[in-house]
Structure formats: structure tokens, C-alpha cells
């Protein structure tokens, strides 16, 4: 049985550059699939505030990506 793995990346993108980023991401998806990715998703966060679930403190994607409020959106890339 062949093993399966997934990569995930979180990073900020300046809101003024979303159009250019979307164009680049469309081309990147083709490249990832050409070189073996079975699935590829790029997701833009809109409501990224997290609710406390008790226990350990969770970090939001915004905190993780060190995005500045109002100026940046956060993108999550997932490929399998």
C-alpha cells in the first residue's frame, strides 16, 4: 500500500495583490498536479477569529501568518 501525505502552508497576501495571486495560483495548481499532487486546494480565509475551546490556547491562521489586520488576507494551501 502506497503511503499518502499532505503538505499545508499558511501565509499572508496583501489584499491589493489578490488578483495577481489568484492568477499565479491557477498556474501553480497545474504544475503541482503535473508533478504528482493528487489534490490541490488554495483557500482564502474570511472569518478567521477562533473561539476558545478550553485547554491549550489555539493560534489562528492570522497569528500564525503574522498578517496585519485589514491589509492582508490569509491563504492556506493544501496539497495531497
Secondary structure, DSSP 4 states (H G I P E B T S, - for coil): ------EEEEEEEEGGGHHHHHHHHHHHHHHHHHTT-S-EEEEE-S--PPPP-SSSPP--HHHHHTPPTTTEEEEEEEE-
